[in-house]
Amino acid sequence: MLKPTVFHWGELEAQARAGLTDKAAAVSRLVQPHLPEGAGDFLAHQNLLVVGAQDDDGRLWASLFTGPRGFVTAPDDETVRVAARLAADDPAEPMTRRDGRLGLLAIDLATRIRLRMNGTSAPTPDGLRLTIEQSFPNCPKHIRKRTVAGPATGHGGGAEPVRAAVLTTTMTDLVRRADTFFVATASDTGDPDVSHRGGNPGFAEVLSPARLRWPDYRGNNMLMTLGNMIENPHAALLVVDWATGATLQLTGRAEVLWPAGSRAVEFTVDEAVYRPSALPATWSEPALSRFNPPAGTR
């Protein structure tokens, strides 16, 4: 009899293509239908929460909830409450104000700890409630440490978002400088997930105003993001300008590349949204991660 698995067929295919089937099976016990022990205390100390959601047209968007410590809570090991809302001009906002499915990522940049939480969501008077279907910690290898530096001077200043079909010069510059971004994907059954990607500046290449590429560095060996991309090419990126509080949200389609000895993802932009005053705080210059290879290598 075959043992049950927490992985869907795209994840299993990705693991097989990468030669990681046995290693993925060994760590699959980390994926649980409830929060891990200690998650409540961890969540209560966070002031950032990444969200990934799929719109009715199939497109995905990624964004950030922000708030003071305590705005994210876990009243029990199957529930997460978020006492915050996205701005009305955020393209992910409509999906967080209705019943649906969301992927959440709590990430502490100062300690390099992160926790992924996926499930069904429902709006509440002050935010939303997520009922956990899948939760698991991730390895910290490629996270660059940051701490809050101070308030963002442009936050709440009324600057209008810039929407474009391809990357503008400002957007291109932000991608090329980025050492961190977040990627939202979903399975072919519409179950969203959002994860972190990190590297040295330049690890995300701008091939053209409508096409990006980044290496898929080795992490927890489960390849859940790549598995979703195999099943469903729709994907979204969130790039943060940590020095100003601006964000760049991209929705488009992803393709996994499997050259010998390495993996990469190419992303085609369908729409870009640059929000110059999205976040209330700026962040310090990052500490290096010794696991990040030089940009341009895989």
Secondary structure, DSSP 8 states (H G I E B T S, - for coil): -----S--HHHHHHHHHTT-HHHHHHHGGG-BSS--TTHHHHHHT-SEEEEEEE-TTS-EEEEEEE-STTSEEEEETTEEEE-----TT-TTHHHHSSSEEEEEEEEETTTTEEEEEEEEEEEETTEEEEEEEEEEE---TT-----EEEE-TTTTS----EEESS--HHHHHHHHH-SEEEEEEE-TT--EEEEEEE-STT-SEEEETTEEEEE----SS--HHHHHHHH--EEEEEEEETTTTEEEEEEEEEEEE--TT--EEEEEEEEEEEETT--SEEE------TT---TT--
